[in-house]
Amino acid sequence: MVKVVFVTAEGKRVEIEGPAGENLLKLGQAADLALEGTCEGQMACSTCHVIVAADWFDRLPPASEDEEDMLDLAAGVARTSRLSCQIDLTEELNGLEVIIPGESRDMQRR
């Protein structure tokens, strides 16, 4: 199992474990976090945007050009922003910390 720490927009730290191979979006959604993922991980939206903690960012595989294009549409983008649907859990990412930006919108929660 791979441990991930999500930091909500309110600053609450939520530790979740998931199997290697699972993507970050599905892990966060299973824990009822505010990650909408409107396109269901097809990289056609930016509603699963997260900010990766700086010390973890360089450990991730680089974002594709398509992911970079989608991040241009996200609210509250930072230098270490990524789409959570594009981050697959690996043993090397055990302890990964990501922030769900305050500008995140989950239309399913209203």
N, C-alpha and C positions, 0 to 999 in steps of 0.2 A: 504494500500500500504506500501511496505517496501523500504526504501531508502538504496541504496548502493553507496559507493564512490569508483570508479575505479581510480587508479593512473597509467597513461600510462608510458611506458619506457622513454618517454621524460619528465616526471614529471607533465604532465597536469592532473588536477583533473576533473573527469567527474562524476557528480551525476545523478543517474538513479533511478527511482522508478519502482517496479514491484509487482505483486500480491503475497501474501503468497502462497507457494506451487511451484512457478516457480523456476527453478534452475538457478544458477549464470551464467552458460555457455550461456543459451538461452537469458538471460537478456543482457549480454555483446554483444552477436552477434546481437541482435535487435538494439543495439546502434552503430553498425558498429565498434566495438572495435576489436583489433588484438587477438582474441581468436578463433583459427581454429576449434578445436573439430572435427578432422578428422573422428573419430569413431562415431560421433553423440551421444555422451553421453553413449556409451556402455562400457566405461572403458577399452578399448582395445588400447589406445594410451595415450600420455601425452601432447598433443598439446593444452590443455585447462588449463595448469598449471598456477596457480596464487600464490602469496605470501600474506598470510593473515596478516594484521597488528597485531603486537604482543599482543596488549590489547584485540583483538577479538578472537585470536586463541583458547584459552581455553573455549570459549563459544560455539564452534562448537562441534557437536558429533564427537567422535574419528574416524579417518580414518580406513577403513577396511584393512585387510592384502593385498587384491588385489589392493587397491588404493596405498598403500605403495609400492608395487612392481612396479606399473606404474610410480610412482614418482621417482624411482631409474633410470628411463630412461630419465627423463626430464632434460633440460638444465637449469643451474642456480638455482638449488634447494637450499632452505634455511630451517631452522628449522621449520618455520611456513608455508611451502608449502602445497598446497592441489590441487586437481583437481576440477576445477569450476563446472564440470558436477555432482559432488557428494555433492555439497552444495545447499540444498533447502532453499529458503527464508522462514523465520518465523518472527513473530512479534518481537521475542526476538533479532533478528539480525538487527533490524532497525538501520541504521547508519553504518553498516559493511563497513570496508575499506579493499580493496585488491589492490595489486600491480601487474601489468602485467609485468613480467620480461623482461629485454632488450634482453635476449636470445630467447624470444618467436619468433616462426616462423609461419607465416600464409601463406601457399603456395597459397591460393586463392587470395592474394593481390599482390604478386610478385612485 
